[in-house]
Amino acid sequence: MTAPEPGPAAAGVSLNPMLIRTGTATVQVDSLEQGIAQVRGLAQRVGGIVGNTTINSGAETVRSAVVELRIPSASFDRAVTGLAPIGRVEQVNVTAEDVGEEFTDVTARVANARRLEARLLDLLERRTGRLEEVLNLERELARVREEVERYEGRLRYLRTRTSVSVLTLTLHEPHGMIGRPGDRPIRDAFGDAWRNFVELVAGAIAASGILAPLALLAYAAWRVLRRIRRRDLERDAAYREALRRERERKSAPEAPAEEPAARG
């Protein structure tokens, strides 16, 4: 008769590894306020709490919120499954980090450090040598105790992180929504247009304080240049007329001299 193969427990494999589970999810909701309320209800049902919450809104952006849930690791899968009734789940990403090996290693380091601490205490109690040796033992004992505290702090952190999982949710309203129920986009559009017109007129009035003096100076300069130009044109015309007359005078034939009257 063939012996049954050893199962995972017989092989020494732990069925409950120490895992740090974190997840992110994106959910589209019809109403952001209602979605946040449903997330809070989900956290209560699975025995968790709502941590950091950030809400983003604006006239040109889709309203969204980032909600962080801290839930017991045993209820992590229930929390992920409970996202479906809240809205349309678009993306879910779950990561798991196995820290069982690190926990075992740190636990062994703590045990070794505790044994070394006990030996140093025993040496200090029985040491009757020089003062320098006693001081060296005390310094070594302080160093070992510091290591023990650091290792124990790491163990506490690992226990906490493996017992509590973090699920970060991003909720957003549909991209096609212009505004929330109760908004009046047409009225707001006319209001924005009127405000823009008033601002344009106000800007023109403010700019007239600078443009009017500049326009007067430009007009005065134009009048002076026009007068100078007209005077030059008149002078050129008179000069050309004088030249024309001089040419006509020189080109005209000389009149014949009159013969004396015949004598009677």
Phi, psi and omega in degrees: 000129184281134180286144180292148179291143180293138178281182180301322180293320180292330180280357178086016179270130181282131178279346180236075181292158178276106183243137170260109185254129176228151181210155174229148180211149177240127184229132175267128182238157178286322180227129183294318180297316179295322179296318178297319178298320178293325177294319177297320177296321177298318179299320179293322182293327182265006177079025180250188180226159175266124179268237182291140178226127179233127181247130179243128179210159180176166183293329185253005184236158175282132181292132183211168180210147175244119184240131180254125179252134172247114188228155176301141182301327180294338182256011184297314181295324177297321180294318180295318178294328182285001178284336185300316180291344183285322182180198180273113181284116183265328184203137176224131179225120182238131176238146180227127179247120180276115181248018180297318180296317178296320179299317179296318180296315181293324178297318178295321178296321178297317180297316178297318180295324178295318179296318178295323178297318179295320179294319179295322177296321178295320178295321180294323180292327183259357183283128177232019184276211184287160181295325181298321179293321179296317179296322178297319178296320180294321177295319178295321179295320178296320179296317180295319179295325177295320177296318181299316180296321180293318179295317180294325176296321177295320178296318178298319179297315181296319179298318181293316183290330178279339180269340181234127178255157182243127177237116182258121183251137172247113179257139177212151177278165179302145183292337183277355183286128177279320181200178180280161176302134183100345177285156178236085186295324181293315178299318179295324179295317177296321178298318178296320179296318179295318179297321178295322178295316179297319179295324178295315179297316179299321178294322178294320178295317179295323180287337181296333177298338178258322185286325183298310177299322179295322178295319178297316178297320179295321179293318179296318178296323179294320178295318179296314179297324180293320179295317179296319179297318180295319178297319179295320179296318179296320179296318179296320180296319179295322180293319179293323178295321178295320177297318181297315181295321180296319179295319180297321181295319182288328183276348181288138179290147181285140180288138180293147182286143183284135178284145180294150182293139180297141180285141175273000000 
